[in-house]
């Protein structure tokens, strides 16, 4: 049987999604109402990837899961679909256009997927959270007239960004003072496998 990008991307199970429904079970809520938005989010981002050829479907699926994590249990399944579409497009642009423009080193697209996707999910949760969701405890978002919730989400995202930037800067300065952040040019030319680890990778006979 041949490999179908659409079939494989949409139907492949994601073990990491299970923890959200388990948290709902511990909270004595209805796990399916937590799991449904999570699954929809990942599936929508995968379909968007496969149909529009947005690159690595696995990475786009992770973007979907990152985007829905802040809103899991707080948004409706329909809102999860919207967040999924937004996460697929925004994270793809962050991993391609944004990275190319600013030329920063992010080989695994950690910032483009987890950073940008997490911020997007946080903000969209403030828009789409509904009082009918099992985890919202009656709270509502901007779409239901509560703009203050979006403001709260934006403040929390800003605080997370500040903590990440300041913490990363401090750690990099300490590492640079202790051992340096870059190897020498000769070590780079020789290869980090040999110069740093004393072994050679990718040996093809």
C-alpha positions as CSV (number, residue, x, y, z in Angstrom):
1,X,0.0,0.0,0.0
2,X,1.4,3.4,-0.9
3,X,2.0,6.3,1.5
4,X,-0.8,8.8,1.5
5,X,0.2,12.1,3.1
6,X,-3.4,13.0,3.8
7,X,-4.3,9.7,5.3
8,X,-1.2,9.3,7.3
9,X,-1.2,12.9,8.6
10,X,-4.9,12.9,9.6
11,X,-5.2,9.4,11.0
12,X,-1.8,9.1,12.8
13,X,-2.4,8.9,16.6
14,X,-0.7,11.5,18.9
15,X,0.0,10.0,22.3
16,X,0.6,13.4,23.8
17,X,-3.1,14.3,23.3
18,X,-4.3,11.9,25.9
19,X,-3.1,13.8,29.0
20,X,-5.7,16.6,28.4
21,X,-8.6,14.2,28.7
22,X,-7.1,12.5,31.7
23,X,-6.8,15.9,33.4
24,X,-10.5,16.3,32.7
25,X,-11.3,13.0,34.3
26,X,-9.4,13.9,37.4
27,X,-11.5,17.1,37.5
28,X,-14.6,15.0,37.5
29,X,-15.7,16.6,34.2
30,X,-16.5,15.0,30.8
31,X,-13.2,13.9,29.2
32,X,-14.7,13.7,25.8
33,X,-15.4,17.5,25.9
34,X,-11.7,18.1,26.5
35,X,-10.4,15.5,24.0
36,X,-12.7,16.6,21.2
37,X,-11.3,20.1,20.7
38,X,-7.7,18.8,21.0
39,X,-8.3,16.1,18.3
40,X,-10.1,18.5,16.1
41,X,-7.2,21.0,16.4
42,X,-4.5,18.5,15.4
43,X,-6.6,17.1,12.6
44,X,-7.5,20.4,11.1
45,X,-3.8,21.6,11.1
46,X,-2.8,18.3,9.5
47,X,-5.4,18.6,6.7
48,X,-4.3,22.1,6.1
49,X,-0.8,20.9,5.8
50,X,-1.5,18.0,3.5
51,X,-3.9,19.9,1.2
52,X,-1.9,23.1,0.9
53,X,1.6,21.4,1.1
54,X,2.8,23.4,4.1
55,X,5.8,21.2,4.7
56,X,6.3,18.7,7.5
57,X,2.9,17.4,8.7
58,X,4.3,16.2,11.9
59,X,5.6,19.6,12.8
60,X,2.3,21.3,11.8
61,X,0.4,18.8,14.0
62,X,2.6,19.8,16.9
63,X,1.7,23.4,16.1
64,X,-1.9,22.5,16.4
65,X,-1.4,20.8,19.8
66,X,0.6,23.8,21.0
67,X,-2.1,26.2,19.9
68,X,-5.0,24.3,21.6
69,X,-3.2,23.6,24.9
70,X,-4.1,26.9,26.5
71,X,-7.7,26.6,25.4
72,X,-8.3,22.9,26.0
73,X,-11.4,22.6,28.2
74,X,-12.2,26.3,27.8
75,X,-13.3,26.5,24.1
76,X,-15.9,24.7,22.0
77,X,-15.0,22.2,19.2
78,X,-15.9,24.8,16.6
79,X,-13.5,27.3,18.1
80,X,-10.9,24.6,18.1
81,X,-11.2,24.3,14.4
82,X,-10.6,28.0,14.0
83,X,-7.6,27.9,16.3
84,X,-6.3,24.9,14.3
85,X,-6.5,26.8,11.0
86,X,-4.9,29.8,12.5
87,X,-2.1,27.8,14.1
88,X,-1.3,26.0,10.9
89,X,-0.9,29.2,8.9
90,X,0.7,31.5,11.5
91,X,3.3,28.9,12.6
92,X,4.1,28.0,9.0
93,X,4.8,31.7,8.3
94,X,6.9,32.0,11.4
95,X,9.0,29.0,10.4
96,X,9.6,30.2,6.9
97,X,9.0,33.9,6.2
98,X,9.8,35.2,9.7
99,X,12.9,33.1,10.1
100,X,14.2,33.9,6.7
101,X,13.7,37.7,7.2
102,X,15.5,37.9,10.6
103,X,17.9,35.1,9.9
104,X,17.9,33.6,13.4
105,X,19.2,30.1,14.1
106,X,16.2,27.8,14.9
107,X,16.9,24.5,13.1
108,X,14.1,22.7,15.0
109,X,11.6,25.6,14.7
110,X,11.1,25.6,18.4
111,X,10.3,29.4,18.4
112,X,8.2,29.2,15.3
113,X,6.1,26.3,16.6
114,X,6.1,26.4,20.4
115,X,6.8,30.1,20.8
116,X,4.5,31.6,18.2
117,X,2.0,28.8,18.5
118,X,1.8,29.2,22.3
119,X,1.3,32.9,22.1
120,X,-1.3,32.6,19.4
121,X,-3.2,29.9,21.4
122,X,-3.0,32.0,24.6
123,X,-4.5,35.0,22.8
124,X,-7.2,33.1,20.9
125,X,-8.2,31.4,24.2
126,X,-9.1,34.9,25.5
127,X,-11.3,35.4,22.5
128,X,-13.0,32.0,22.2
129,X,-13.4,30.8,25.8
130,X,-17.0,30.0,26.5
131,X,-19.0,29.6,29.7
132,X,-20.5,26.4,28.2
133,X,-17.1,24.6,28.2
134,X,-16.5,22.2,31.1
135,X,-13.3,23.9,32.4
136,X,-14.3,27.5,32.1
137,X,-16.3,27.6,35.4
138,X,-18.7,30.0,33.9
139,X,-16.1,32.4,32.5
140,X,-16.5,33.8,29.0
141,X,-14.2,35.4,26.4
142,X,-14.2,38.4,24.0
143,X,-16.5,36.6,21.5
144,X,-19.2,36.5,24.3
145,X,-18.6,40.1,25.3
146,X,-15.9,39.7,27.9
147,X,-13.0,41.7,26.5
148,X,-11.3,41.7,29.9
149,X,-10.4,38.0,29.5
150,X,-8.5,38.8,26.3
151,X,-6.6,41.5,28.1
152,X,-5.7,39.0,30.9
153,X,-4.5,36.5,28.3
154,X,-2.4,39.2,26.6
155,X,-0.8,40.2,29.9
156,X,0.0,36.6,30.7
157,X,1.6,36.1,27.3
158,X,3.6,39.3,27.7
159,X,4.8,38.1,31.1
160,X,5.9,34.7,29.7
161,X,7.8,36.5,26.9
162,X,9.6,38.7,29.3
163,X,10.5,35.8,31.6
164,X,11.8,33.8,28.6
165,X,13.8,36.7,27.2
166,X,15.4,37.8,30.5
167,X,16.0,34.2,31.6
168,X,17.6,33.2,28.3
169,X,19.8,36.3,28.3
170,X,21.1,35.6,31.8
171,X,21.8,31.9,31.1
172,X,23.6,32.7,27.9
173,X,25.8,35.3,29.6
174,X,26.7,32.8,32.3
175,X,27.5,30.1,29.8
176,X,29.5,32.5,27.7
177,X,31.6,33.5,30.7
178,X,32.1,29.9,31.8
179,X,32.6,27.9,28.6
180,X,31.8,30.1,25.6
181,X,28.8,29.8,23.3
182,X,30.5,28.9,20.1
183,X,33.3,26.5,19.1
184,X,36.2,27.6,17.1
185,X,36.1,27.8,13.3
186,X,38.5,24.8,13.0
187,X,36.2,22.7,15.2
188,X,33.2,23.6,13.0
189,X,35.1,22.6,9.9
190,X,36.2,19.3,11.4
191,X,32.7,18.6,12.6
192,X,31.2,18.7,16.1
193,X,31.0,14.9,16.3
194,X,34.7,14.6,16.2
195,X,35.9,17.8,17.8
196,X,33.4,17.8,20.7
197,X,32.4,14.2,21.2
198,X,35.4,12.3,19.8
199,X,33.3,10.1,17.5
200,X,32.0,10.2,14.0
201,X,28.4,10.1,13.0
202,X,26.8,9.2,9.7
203,X,29.4,6.7,8.6
204,X,28.2,5.2,5.4
205,X,30.1,2.1,4.1
